[in-house]
Amino acid sequence: MSDSTQEVETRSRLDVTKSRLDEAMARLDPQFRRLMELWLEGRTRQEIAMEMQLCEEAASTNLIKAFKQLRRLLRP
């Protein structure tokens, strides 16, 4: 297999993965989706807590729940 063929296949897999991630993110509970969006932007847990008007502990707990829900949605 040539390098260009492998590159195309890798891009295709990444597109499918991004597509699946986008679909799963859209299906998250709205609060969890917002938490994940902030996390993906590179925000700290403290920044996420302030943005979401939560204590830092609640933000951390909800972020863990958001990851669990996202993982379930991404299972084949």
PyMOL Python script that loads the backbone (N, CA, C, O; Angstrom):
from pymol import cmd

cmd.read_pdbstr("""\
ATOM      1  N   MET A   1       0.855  -1.170   0.000  1.00  0.00           N
ATOM      2  CA  MET A   1       0.000   0.000   0.000  1.00  0.00           C
ATOM      3  C   MET A   1       0.905   1.239   0.000  1.00  0.00           C
ATOM      4  O   MET A   1       1.853   1.323   0.782  1.00  0.00           O
ATOM      5  N   SER A   2       0.608   2.187  -0.873  1.00  0.00           N
ATOM      6  CA  SER A   2       1.431   3.388  -0.965  1.00  0.00           C
ATOM      7  C   SER A   2       1.145   4.322   0.207  1.00  0.00           C
ATOM      8  O   SER A   2       0.119   4.222   0.880  1.00  0.00           O
ATOM      9  N   ASP A   3       2.096   5.238   0.427  1.00  0.00           N
ATOM     10  CA  ASP A   3       1.930   6.214   1.505  1.00  0.00           C
ATOM     11  C   ASP A   3       0.675   7.056   1.307  1.00  0.00           C
ATOM     12  O   ASP A   3      -0.038   7.351   2.267  1.00  0.00           O
ATOM     13  N   SER A   4       0.401   7.446   0.046  1.00  0.00           N
ATOM     14  CA  SER A   4      -0.775   8.292  -0.209  1.00  0.00           C
ATOM     15  C   SER A   4      -2.068   7.529   0.064  1.00  0.00           C
ATOM     16  O   SER A   4      -3.039   8.115   0.543  1.00  0.00           O
ATOM     17  N   THR A   5      -2.093   6.239  -0.232  1.00  0.00           N
ATOM     18  CA  THR A   5      -3.282   5.418   0.043  1.00  0.00           C
ATOM     19  C   THR A   5      -3.503   5.312   1.550  1.00  0.00           C
ATOM     20  O   THR A   5      -4.631   5.425   2.029  1.00  0.00           O
ATOM     21  N   GLN A   6      -2.416   5.095   2.295  1.00  0.00           N
ATOM     22  CA  GLN A   6      -2.526   5.014   3.755  1.00  0.00           C
ATOM     23  C   GLN A   6      -3.007   6.342   4.336  1.00  0.00           C
ATOM     24  O   GLN A   6      -3.813   6.373   5.265  1.00  0.00           O
ATOM     25  N   GLU A   7      -2.501   7.432   3.775  1.00  0.00           N
ATOM     26  CA  GLU A   7      -2.908   8.755   4.258  1.00  0.00           C
ATOM     27  C   GLU A   7      -4.396   8.987   4.027  1.00  0.00           C
ATOM     28  O   GLU A   7      -5.083   9.519   4.899  1.00  0.00           O
ATOM     29  N   VAL A   8      -4.896   8.592   2.861  1.00  0.00           N
ATOM     30  CA  VAL A   8      -6.318   8.739   2.548  1.00  0.00           C
ATOM     31  C   VAL A   8      -7.154   7.894   3.498  1.00  0.00           C
ATOM     32  O   VAL A   8      -8.182   8.353   3.995  1.00  0.00           O
ATOM     33  N   GLU A   9      -6.717   6.650   3.754  1.00  0.00           N
ATOM     34  CA  GLU A   9      -7.458   5.771   4.664  1.00  0.00           C
ATOM     35  C   GLU A   9      -7.459   6.338   6.088  1.00  0.00           C
ATOM     36  O   GLU A   9      -8.476   6.286   6.779  1.00  0.00           O
ATOM     37  N   THR A  10      -6.326   6.875   6.518  1.00  0.00           N
ATOM     38  CA  THR A  10      -6.252   7.469   7.850  1.00  0.00           C
ATOM     39  C   THR A  10      -7.183   8.664   7.949  1.00  0.00           C
ATOM     40  O   THR A  10      -7.909   8.802   8.933  1.00  0.00           O
ATOM     41  N   ARG A  11      -7.173   9.531   6.944  1.00  0.00           N
ATOM     42  CA  ARG A  11      -8.076  10.688   6.946  1.00  0.00           C
ATOM     43  C   ARG A  11      -9.526  10.244   6.979  1.00  0.00           C
ATOM     44  O   ARG A  11     -10.350  10.833   7.678  1.00  0.00           O
ATOM     45  N   SER A  12      -9.834   9.200   6.218  1.00  0.00           N
ATOM     46  CA  SER A  12     -11.199   8.689   6.179  1.00  0.00           C
ATOM     47  C   SER A  12     -11.623   8.206   7.564  1.00  0.00           C
ATOM     48  O   SER A  12     -12.735   8.495   8.007  1.00  0.00           O
ATOM     49  N   ARG A  13     -10.747   7.473   8.248  1.00  0.00           N
ATOM     50  CA  ARG A  13     -11.056   6.996   9.595  1.00  0.00           C
ATOM     51  C   ARG A  13     -11.235   8.167  10.551  1.00  0.00           C
ATOM     52  O   ARG A  13     -12.129   8.143  11.396  1.00  0.00           O
ATOM     53  N   LEU A  14     -10.396   9.188  10.428  1.00  0.00           N
ATOM     54  CA  LEU A  14     -10.520  10.363  11.282  1.00  0.00           C
ATOM     55  C   LEU A  14     -11.834  11.079  11.028  1.00  0.00           C
ATOM     56  O   LEU A  14     -12.472  11.546  11.972  1.00  0.00           O
ATOM     57  N   ASP A  15     -12.253  11.175   9.767  1.00  0.00           N
ATOM     58  CA  ASP A  15     -13.526  11.809   9.447  1.00  0.00           C
ATOM     59  C   ASP A  15     -14.682  11.045  10.078  1.00  0.00           C
ATOM     60  O   ASP A  15     -15.602  11.641  10.637  1.00  0.00           O
ATOM     61  N   VAL A  16     -14.625   9.722   9.982  1.00  0.00           N
ATOM     62  CA  VAL A  16     -15.682   8.906  10.583  1.00  0.00           C
ATOM     63  C   VAL A  16     -15.670   9.116  12.089  1.00  0.00           C
ATOM     64  O   VAL A  16     -16.728   9.257  12.703  1.00  0.00           O
ATOM     65  N   THR A  17     -14.504   9.136  12.681  1.00  0.00           N
ATOM     66  CA  THR A  17     -14.396   9.325  14.114  1.00  0.00           C
ATOM     67  C   THR A  17     -14.934  10.702  14.511  1.00  0.00           C
ATOM     68  O   THR A  17     -15.682  10.817  15.482  1.00  0.00           O
ATOM     69  N   LYS A  18     -14.560  11.736  13.771  1.00  0.00           N
ATOM     70  CA  LYS A  18     -15.050  13.083  14.061  1.00  0.00           C
ATOM     71  C   LYS A  18     -16.559  13.129  13.878  1.00  0.00           C
ATOM     72  O   LYS A  18     -17.267  13.747  14.674  1.00  0.00           O
ATOM     73  N   SER A  19     -17.048  12.481  12.841  1.00  0.00           N
ATOM     74  CA  SER A  19     -18.482  12.439  12.594  1.00  0.00           C
ATOM     75  C   SER A  19     -19.210  11.757  13.756  1.00  0.00           C
ATOM     76  O   SER A  19     -20.240  12.242  14.225  1.00  0.00           O
ATOM     77  N   ARG A  20     -18.665  10.631  14.213  1.00  0.00           N
ATOM     78  CA  ARG A  20     -19.280   9.917  15.345  1.00  0.00           C
ATOM     79  C   ARG A  20     -19.232  10.752  16.610  1.00  0.00           C
ATOM     80  O   ARG A  20     -20.183  10.764  17.391  1.00  0.00           O
ATOM     81  N   LEU A  21     -18.110  11.459  16.815  1.00  0.00           N
ATOM     82  CA  LEU A  21     -17.988  12.312  17.984  1.00  0.00           C
ATOM     83  C   LEU A  21     -19.008  13.441  17.924  1.00  0.00           C
ATOM     84  O   LEU A  21     -19.668  13.736  18.920  1.00  0.00           O
ATOM     85  N   ASP A  22     -19.142  14.072  16.762  1.00  0.00           N
ATOM     86  CA  ASP A  22     -20.121  15.158  16.606  1.00  0.00           C
ATOM     87  C   ASP A  22     -21.534  14.667  16.895  1.00  0.00           C
ATOM     88  O   ASP A  22     -22.307  15.342  17.575  1.00  0.00           O
ATOM     89  N   GLU A  23     -21.870  13.480  16.371  1.00  0.00           N
ATOM     90  CA  GLU A  23     -23.204  12.918  16.601  1.00  0.00           C
ATOM     91  C   GLU A  23     -23.422  12.615  18.085  1.00  0.00           C
ATOM     92  O   GLU A  23     -24.487  12.897  18.635  1.00  0.00           O
ATOM     93  N   ALA A  24     -22.410  12.043  18.719  1.00  0.00           N
ATOM     94  CA  ALA A  24     -22.525  11.709  20.140  1.00  0.00           C
ATOM     95  C   ALA A  24     -22.628  12.983  20.976  1.00  0.00           C
ATOM     96  O   ALA A  24     -23.422  13.047  21.914  1.00  0.00           O
ATOM     97  N   MET A  25     -21.834  13.988  20.644  1.00  0.00           N
ATOM     98  CA  MET A  25     -21.897  15.261  21.380  1.00  0.00           C
ATOM     99  C   MET A  25     -23.294  15.864  21.261  1.00  0.00           C
ATOM    100  O   MET A  25     -23.810  16.412  22.236  1.00  0.00           O
ATOM    101  N   ALA A  26     -23.904  15.774  20.106  1.00  0.00           N
ATOM    102  CA  ALA A  26     -25.243  16.326  19.896  1.00  0.00           C
ATOM    103  C   ALA A  26     -26.285  15.597  20.741  1.00  0.00           C
ATOM    104  O   ALA A  26     -27.324  16.166  21.077  1.00  0.00           O
ATOM    105  N   ARG A  27     -26.008  14.348  21.081  1.00  0.00           N
ATOM    106  CA  ARG A  27     -26.965  13.549  21.857  1.00  0.00           C
ATOM    107  C   ARG A  27     -26.746  13.646  23.365  1.00  0.00           C
ATOM    108  O   ARG A  27     -27.556  13.145  24.144  1.00  0.00           O
ATOM    109  N   LEU A  28     -25.650  14.290  23.779  1.00  0.00           N
ATOM    110  CA  LEU A  28     -25.408  14.457  25.219  1.00  0.00           C
ATOM    111  C   LEU A  28     -26.484  15.341  25.841  1.00  0.00           C
ATOM    112  O   LEU A  28     -27.087  16.174  25.165  1.00  0.00           O
ATOM    113  N   ASP A  29     -26.714  15.149  27.134  1.00  0.00           N
ATOM    114  CA  ASP A  29     -27.569  16.085  27.862  1.00  0.00           C
ATOM    115  C   ASP A  29     -26.988  17.487  27.646  1.00  0.00           C
ATOM    116  O   ASP A  29     -25.768  17.640  27.607  1.00  0.00           O
ATOM    117  N   PRO A  30     -27.828  18.501  27.506  1.00  0.00           N
ATOM    118  CA  PRO A  30     -27.321  19.857  27.213  1.00  0.00           C
ATOM    119  C   PRO A  30     -26.244  20.356  28.184  1.00  0.00           C
ATOM    120  O   PRO A  30     -25.259  20.955  27.754  1.00  0.00           O
ATOM    121  N   GLN A  31     -26.423  20.116  29.483  1.00  0.00           N
ATOM    122  CA  GLN A  31     -25.417  20.563  30.449  1.00  0.00           C
ATOM    123  C   GLN A  31     -24.099  19.816  30.234  1.00  0.00           C
ATOM    124  O   GLN A  31     -23.026  20.418  30.282  1.00  0.00           O
ATOM    125  N   PHE A  32     -24.180  18.514  30.000  1.00  0.00           N
ATOM    126  CA  PHE A  32     -22.977  17.725  29.756  1.00  0.00           C
ATOM    127  C   PHE A  32     -22.295  18.172  28.463  1.00  0.00           C
ATOM    128  O   PHE A  32     -21.068  18.244  28.396  1.00  0.00           O
ATOM    129  N   ARG A  33     -23.087  18.469  27.448  1.00  0.00           N
ATOM    130  CA  ARG A  33     -22.523  18.930  26.176  1.00  0.00           C
ATOM    131  C   ARG A  33     -21.733  20.222  26.389  1.00  0.00           C
ATOM    132  O   ARG A  33     -20.624  20.370  25.875  1.00  0.00           O
ATOM    133  N   ARG A  34     -22.309  21.155  27.148  1.00  0.00           N
ATOM    134  CA  ARG A  34     -21.619  22.424  27.399  1.00  0.00           C
ATOM    135  C   ARG A  34     -20.327  22.199  28.187  1.00  0.00           C
ATOM    136  O   ARG A  34     -19.301  22.814  27.895  1.00  0.00           O
ATOM    137  N   LEU A  35     -20.382  21.317  29.186  1.00  0.00           N
ATOM    138  CA  LEU A  35     -19.175  20.979  29.943  1.00  0.00           C
ATOM    139  C   LEU A  35     -18.092  20.441  29.017  1.00  0.00           C
ATOM    140  O   LEU A  35     -16.934  20.852  29.102  1.00  0.00           O
ATOM    141  N   MET A  36     -18.472  19.515  28.128  1.00  0.00           N
ATOM    142  CA  MET A  36     -17.503  18.922  27.205  1.00  0.00           C
ATOM    143  C   MET A  36     -16.963  19.962  26.231  1.00  0.00           C
ATOM    144  O   MET A  36     -15.772  19.949  25.920  1.00  0.00           O
ATOM    145  N   GLU A  37     -17.804  20.853  25.751  1.00  0.00           N
ATOM    146  CA  GLU A  37     -17.354  21.907  24.836  1.00  0.00           C
ATOM    147  C   GLU A  37     -16.301  22.780  25.520  1.00  0.00           C
ATOM    148  O   GLU A  37     -15.273  23.103  24.925  1.00  0.00           O
ATOM    149  N   LEU A  38     -16.560  23.154  26.758  1.00  0.00           N
ATOM    150  CA  LEU A  38     -15.596  23.974  27.496  1.00  0.00           C
ATOM    151  C   LEU A  38     -14.294  23.220  27.726  1.00  0.00           C
ATOM    152  O   LEU A  38     -13.210  23.789  27.598  1.00  0.00           O
ATOM    153  N   TRP A  39     -14.402  21.935  28.068  1.00  0.00           N
ATOM    154  CA  TRP A  39     -13.227  21.118  28.290  1.00  0.00           C
ATOM    155  C   TRP A  39     -12.415  20.985  26.998  1.00  0.00           C
ATOM    156  O   TRP A  39     -11.187  21.074  27.019  1.00  0.00           O
ATOM    157  N   LEU A  40     -13.111  20.771  25.871  1.00  0.00           N
ATOM    158  CA  LEU A  40     -12.433  20.649  24.578  1.00  0.00           C
ATOM    159  C   LEU A  40     -11.777  21.957  24.146  1.00  0.00           C
ATOM    160  O   LEU A  40     -10.826  21.950  23.365  1.00  0.00           O
ATOM    161  N   GLU A  41     -12.284  23.079  24.655  1.00  0.00           N
ATOM    162  CA  GLU A  41     -11.661  24.384  24.388  1.00  0.00           C
ATOM    163  C   GLU A  41     -10.383  24.559  25.204  1.00  0.00           C
ATOM    164  O   GLU A  41      -9.629  25.509  24.993  1.00  0.00           O
ATOM    165  N   GLY A  42     -10.145  23.637  26.138  1.00  0.00           N
ATOM    166  CA  GLY A  42      -8.951  23.718  26.961  1.00  0.00           C
ATOM    167  C   GLY A  42      -9.135  24.450  28.278  1.00  0.00           C
ATOM    168  O   GLY A  42      -8.164  24.810  28.942  1.00  0.00           O
ATOM    169  N   ARG A  43     -10.391  24.668  28.650  1.00  0.00           N
ATOM    170  CA  ARG A  43     -10.667  25.356  29.919  1.00  0.00           C
ATOM    171  C   ARG A  43     -10.295  24.451  31.092  1.00  0.00           C
ATOM    172  O   ARG A  43     -10.383  23.226  30.998  1.00  0.00           O
ATOM    173  N   THR A  44      -9.885  25.064  32.185  1.00  0.00           N
ATOM    174  CA  THR A  44      -9.594  24.315  33.409  1.00  0.00           C
ATOM    175  C   THR A  44     -10.917  23.984  34.104  1.00  0.00           C
ATOM    176  O   THR A  44     -11.966  24.539  33.776  1.00  0.00           O
ATOM    177  N   ARG A  45     -10.843  23.083  35.054  1.00  0.00           N
ATOM    178  CA  ARG A  45     -12.052  22.749  35.815  1.00  0.00           C
ATOM    179  C   ARG A  45     -12.563  23.962  36.574  1.00  0.00           C
ATOM    180  O   ARG A  45     -13.772  24.152  36.711  1.00  0.00           O
ATOM    181  N   GLN A  46     -11.653  24.774  37.063  1.00  0.00           N
ATOM    182  CA  GLN A  46     -12.056  25.985  37.779  1.00  0.00           C
ATOM    183  C   GLN A  46     -12.779  26.946  36.826  1.00  0.00           C
ATOM    184  O   GLN A  46     -13.800  27.528  37.192  1.00  0.00           O
ATOM    185  N   GLU A  47     -12.257  27.113  35.615  1.00  0.00           N
ATOM    186  CA  GLU A  47     -12.898  27.984  34.625  1.00  0.00           C
ATOM    187  C   GLU A  47     -14.259  27.436  34.216  1.00  0.00           C
ATOM    188  O   GLU A  47     -15.220  28.186  34.044  1.00  0.00           O
ATOM    189  N   ILE A  48     -14.324  26.119  34.063  1.00  0.00           N
ATOM    190  CA  ILE A  48     -15.596  25.477  33.708  1.00  0.00           C
ATOM    191  C   ILE A  48     -16.615  25.722  34.817  1.00  0.00           C
ATOM    192  O   ILE A  48     -17.767  26.058  34.545  1.00  0.00           O
ATOM    193  N   ALA A  49     -16.192  25.555  36.048  1.00  0.00           N
ATOM    194  CA  ALA A  49     -17.091  25.767  37.193  1.00  0.00           C
ATOM    195  C   ALA A  49     -17.622  27.194  37.198  1.00  0.00           C
ATOM    196  O   ALA A  49     -18.816  27.417  37.397  1.00  0.00           O
ATOM    197  N   MET A  50     -16.740  28.154  36.983  1.00  0.00           N
ATOM    198  CA  MET A  50     -17.177  29.552  36.974  1.00  0.00           C
ATOM    199  C   MET A  50     -18.153  29.806  35.828  1.00  0.00           C
ATOM    200  O   MET A  50     -19.180  30.455  36.026  1.00  0.00           O
ATOM    201  N   GLU A  51     -17.847  29.307  34.644  1.00  0.00           N
ATOM    202  CA  GLU A  51     -18.708  29.510  33.469  1.00  0.00           C
ATOM    203  C   GLU A  51     -20.084  28.883  33.679  1.00  0.00           C
ATOM    204  O   GLU A  51     -21.103  29.456  33.292  1.00  0.00           O
ATOM    205  N   MET A  52     -20.104  27.701  34.296  1.00  0.00           N
ATOM    206  CA  MET A  52     -21.354  26.964  34.482  1.00  0.00           C
ATOM    207  C   MET A  52     -22.055  27.330  35.797  1.00  0.00           C
ATOM    208  O   MET A  52     -23.128  26.808  36.100  1.00  0.00           O
ATOM    209  N   GLN A  53     -21.454  28.211  36.557  1.00  0.00           N
ATOM    210  CA  GLN A  53     -21.987  28.625  37.853  1.00  0.00           C
ATOM    211  C   GLN A  53     -22.183  27.425  38.786  1.00  0.00           C
ATOM    212  O   GLN A  53     -23.243  27.233  39.381  1.00  0.00           O
ATOM    213  N   LEU A  54     -21.125  26.636  38.886  1.00  0.00           N
ATOM    214  CA  LEU A  54     -21.104  25.461  39.754  1.00  0.00           C
ATOM    215  C   LEU A  54     -19.895  25.574  40.673  1.00  0.00           C
ATOM    216  O   LEU A  54     -18.945  26.299  40.376  1.00  0.00           O
ATOM    217  N   CYS A  55     -19.936  24.857  41.785  1.00  0.00           N
ATOM    218  CA  CYS A  55     -18.715  24.762  42.576  1.00  0.00           C
ATOM    219  C   CYS A  55     -17.764  23.843  41.803  1.00  0.00           C
ATOM    220  O   CYS A  55     -18.199  23.062  40.958  1.00  0.00           O
ATOM    221  N   GLU A  56     -16.491  23.941  42.092  1.00  0.00           N
ATOM    222  CA  GLU A  56     -15.501  23.167  41.333  1.00  0.00           C
ATOM    223  C   GLU A  56     -15.733  21.660  41.474  1.00  0.00           C
ATOM    224  O   GLU A  56     -15.539  20.906  40.521  1.00  0.00           O
ATOM    225  N   GLU A  57     -16.145  21.230  42.655  1.00  0.00           N
ATOM    226  CA  GLU A  57     -16.410  19.806  42.884  1.00  0.00           C
ATOM    227  C   GLU A  57     -17.565  19.321  42.003  1.00  0.00           C
ATOM    228  O   GLU A  57     -17.486  18.240  41.420  1.00  0.00           O
ATOM    229  N   ALA A  58     -18.629  20.109  41.904  1.00  0.00           N
ATOM    230  CA  ALA A  58     -19.775  19.735  41.057  1.00  0.00           C
ATOM    231  C   ALA A  58     -19.374  19.719  39.593  1.00  0.00           C
ATOM    232  O   ALA A  58     -19.805  18.849  38.837  1.00  0.00           O
ATOM    233  N   ALA A  59     -18.554  20.674  39.192  1.00  0.00           N
ATOM    234  CA  ALA A  59     -18.086  20.700  37.800  1.00  0.00           C
ATOM    235  C   ALA A  59     -17.273  19.445  37.491  1.00  0.00           C
ATOM    236  O   ALA A  59     -17.438  18.841  36.431  1.00  0.00           O
ATOM    237  N   SER A  60     -16.402  19.057  38.410  1.00  0.00           N
ATOM    238  CA  SER A  60     -15.585  17.850  38.224  1.00  0.00           C
ATOM    239  C   SER A  60     -16.446  16.603  38.152  1.00  0.00           C
ATOM    240  O   SER A  60     -16.255  15.750  37.285  1.00  0.00           O
ATOM    241  N   THR A  61     -17.399  16.505  39.074  1.00  0.00           N
ATOM    242  CA  THR A  61     -18.302  15.343  39.097  1.00  0.00           C
ATOM    243  C   THR A  61     -19.113  15.270  37.810  1.00  0.00           C
ATOM    244  O   THR A  61     -19.242  14.200  37.216  1.00  0.00           O
ATOM    245  N   ASN A  62     -19.658  16.402  37.377  1.00  0.00           N
ATOM    246  CA  ASN A  62     -20.464  16.417  36.157  1.00  0.00           C
ATOM    247  C   ASN A  62     -19.628  16.160  34.912  1.00  0.00           C
ATOM    248  O   ASN A  62     -20.119  15.579  33.944  1.00  0.00           O
ATOM    249  N   LEU A  63     -18.373  16.587  34.929  1.00  0.00           N
ATOM    250  CA  LEU A  63     -17.494  16.304  33.798  1.00  0.00           C
ATOM    251  C   LEU A  63     -17.226  14.807  33.689  1.00  0.00           C
ATOM    252  O   LEU A  63     -17.193  14.259  32.588  1.00  0.00           O
ATOM    253  N   ILE A  64     -17.038  14.154  34.817  1.00  0.00           N
ATOM    254  CA  ILE A  64     -16.858  12.695  34.824  1.00  0.00           C
ATOM    255  C   ILE A  64     -18.112  12.019  34.268  1.00  0.00           C
ATOM    256  O   ILE A  64     -18.014  11.097  33.457  1.00  0.00           O
ATOM    257  N   LYS A  65     -19.278  12.472  34.699  1.00  0.00           N
ATOM    258  CA  LYS A  65     -20.539  11.911  34.194  1.00  0.00           C
ATOM    259  C   LYS A  65     -20.684  12.162  32.697  1.00  0.00           C
ATOM    260  O   LYS A  65     -21.175  11.303  31.965  1.00  0.00           O
ATOM    261  N   ALA A  66     -20.258  13.332  32.245  1.00  0.00           N
ATOM    262  CA  ALA A  66     -20.332  13.659  30.812  1.00  0.00           C
ATOM    263  C   ALA A  66     -19.445  12.727  30.009  1.00  0.00           C
ATOM    264  O   ALA A  66     -19.851  12.248  28.950  1.00  0.00           O
ATOM    265  N   PHE A  67     -18.231  12.459  30.500  1.00  0.00           N
ATOM    266  CA  PHE A  67     -17.329  11.530  29.810  1.00  0.00           C
ATOM    267  C   PHE A  67     -17.940  10.128  29.758  1.00  0.00           C
ATOM    268  O   PHE A  67     -17.852   9.452  28.733  1.00  0.00           O
ATOM    269  N   LYS A  68     -18.550   9.697  30.846  1.00  0.00           N
ATOM    270  CA  LYS A  68     -19.176   8.369  30.873  1.00  0.00           C
ATOM    271  C   LYS A  68     -20.320   8.285  29.867  1.00  0.00           C
ATOM    272  O   LYS A  68     -20.451   7.296  29.146  1.00  0.00           O
ATOM    273  N   GLN A  69     -21.147   9.333  29.823  1.00  0.00           N
ATOM    274  CA  GLN A  69     -22.257   9.337  28.878  1.00  0.00           C
ATOM    275  C   GLN A  69     -21.730   9.346  27.441  1.00  0.00           C
ATOM    276  O   GLN A  69     -22.253   8.638  26.580  1.00  0.00           O
ATOM    277  N   LEU A  70     -20.708  10.139  27.188  1.00  0.00           N
ATOM    278  CA  LEU A  70     -20.124  10.207  25.852  1.00  0.00           C
ATOM    279  C   LEU A  70     -19.542   8.851  25.454  1.00  0.00           C
ATOM    280  O   LEU A  70     -19.718   8.407  24.319  1.00  0.00           O
ATOM    281  N   ARG A  71     -18.852   8.196  26.382  1.00  0.00           N
ATOM    282  CA  ARG A  71     -18.301   6.869  26.111  1.00  0.00           C
ATOM    283  C   ARG A  71     -19.399   5.885  25.729  1.00  0.00           C
ATOM    284  O   ARG A  71     -19.247   5.114  24.782  1.00  0.00           O
ATOM    285  N   ARG A  72     -20.514   5.915  26.474  1.00  0.00           N
ATOM    286  CA  ARG A  72     -21.642   5.004  26.154  1.00  0.00           C
ATOM    287  C   ARG A  72     -22.173   5.297  24.758  1.00  0.00           C
ATOM    288  O   ARG A  72     -22.479   4.376  24.001  1.00  0.00           O
ATOM    289  N   LEU A  73     -22.283   6.571  24.419  1.00  0.00           N
ATOM    290  CA  LEU A  73     -22.827   6.944  23.107  1.00  0.00           C
ATOM    291  C   LEU A  73     -21.891   6.564  21.962  1.00  0.00           C
ATOM    292  O   LEU A  73     -22.338   6.375  20.831  1.00  0.00           O
ATOM    293  N   LEU A  74     -20.609   6.454  22.248  1.00  0.00           N
ATOM    294  CA  LEU A  74     -19.635   6.144  21.201  1.00  0.00           C
ATOM    295  C   LEU A  74     -19.384   4.645  21.040  1.00  0.00           C
ATOM    296  O   LEU A  74     -18.672   4.230  20.126  1.00  0.00           O
ATOM    297  N   ARG A  75     -19.960   3.841  21.913  1.00  0.00           N
ATOM    298  CA  ARG A  75     -19.790   2.385  21.767  1.00  0.00           C
ATOM    299  C   ARG A  75     -20.425   1.928  20.461  1.00  0.00           C
ATOM    300  O   ARG A  75     -21.490   2.404  20.069  1.00  0.00           O
ATOM    301  N   PRO A  76     -19.745   0.992  19.795  1.00  0.00           N
ATOM    302  CA  PRO A  76     -20.328   0.496  18.517  1.00  0.00           C
ATOM    303  C   PRO A  76     -21.624  -0.260  18.699  1.00  0.00           C
ATOM    304  O   PRO A  76     -22.210  -0.724  17.721  1.00  0.00           O
TER     305      PRO A  76
END
""", "prot")
cmd.dss("prot")
cmd.show_as("cartoon", "prot")
cmd.util.cbc("prot")
cmd.orient("prot")
